[in-house]
């Protein structure tokens, strides 16, 4: 009888251990984190009032750099309180190098979004430059003074867009004046960037889910927020990890790209080696 009981206890212990191991190893990180209000994450990020440099990786290999900054306070010109999200970065060439051996930059980009105290989108702008194609483009939008803050639609904003190819304007649009000189969009590289569908703020609609718990970063266990963003009805998402004080630690996508704080990025990523592992 004791030996049979010992066998039963051993089997139960083995099953429990395997179940725990499967939960830890294969369960998604968010399933082990407590759900919180997404506004809690937004609040700590905007109150952070700093910037962080992150290394952009594609399948574990360095492809560029991203700088993320969050801040809040009164606009010095208007005195209105704003929450600001700033993003800028570069995309490096896979193969082409400069004479000094540094990677050639294929793409420069910068974006800024301003939100009200209640997190209503107020304005935004985005610029991109592709040196190898001699292409640059800029898009900006600002909420109309009489627009309801809860409404996010094309009618709620005034916006402008402009693209320059080989130092010649090829596309211009101003919602207050109507379209200006425009080259047929199918002739433009990166046409989706300046297509009219890109000017509709409704395309910015996202769903947010937030969690908090312990996660491993570079072998260190840290308490962190996880913000999961996705388009309504889409299974693809962007997942951003923040420290308890709002500093971005890691950004993951479903497209093979991720960004990691330079304090946590794997050393192999800088050499472009296949051994890099995020």
Secondary structure, 3 states (H helix, E strand, C coil): CHHHHHHHHHHHHHHHHHHHHHHHHHCCHHHHCEEECHHHHHHHHHCCCEEEEEEEEECCEEEEEEEEEEEEEECCCCCCEEEEEEEEEEEEEEEEECCCCCEEEEEEEEEEEEECCCCCEEEEEEEEEEHHHCEEEEEEEEECCCCCCCCCCHHHEEEEEEEEECCEEEEEEECCCEEEEECCHHHCCCHHHHCHHHHCHHHHCCEEEEEEEEEEECCEEEEEEEEEEECCCCCCCEEEEEECCCCEEEEEECCCEEEEECCCCCHHHCCCCCCCCC
